[in-house]
């Protein structure tokens, strides 16, 4: 369902727009994803709505068929993209799994602020963004995904998320549509 409304207390969740991830080859230019997320962040801040900047510093434990990533990431791998213009009032969440809710205090922080809806942006559509959107839905938040402010390293996975997964979890809309609803 296309985005129809934003609750009075909606938070922006910006997922994994950090140097190590924005450097990966993606289906869409990561500079555009960062720019649109930064525009949304500025619009949310202008209306005194919560902005949550999320990064990931390692993967969850456990075996996978894909194996584990080898080597040590560069020292600046977890640093948020400077274009996001992190502000003192922004919440920052560092996670160790795909989703921003598991093992973090994100739900408690959002509930403390009276948040009832989240808008999600970031990389990767089929991993961090989808996991966070699913968990937000499971926690009872209204979910909106900014369709032009997400991308993935896999075009097919990106498209599947936009067409099949996100409409089941909430609403979707463009950056401009979401900013328009902020009034």
Protein Blocks (a to p, Z undefined) as FASTA:
>chain_A
ZZfbdcfbdcdddehiafklmmpccfbdfklmmmmmmmmmmmmmmnopacdddddfbdce
dddfklpaedjddfklmpccfklopafklccdddfbfblkgopaklmmmmmnopabdcde
dddfklmmmmmmmmmmmnopacdddfklcccfblklmmmmmmmmmmmnmccddfklmmmm
nZZ
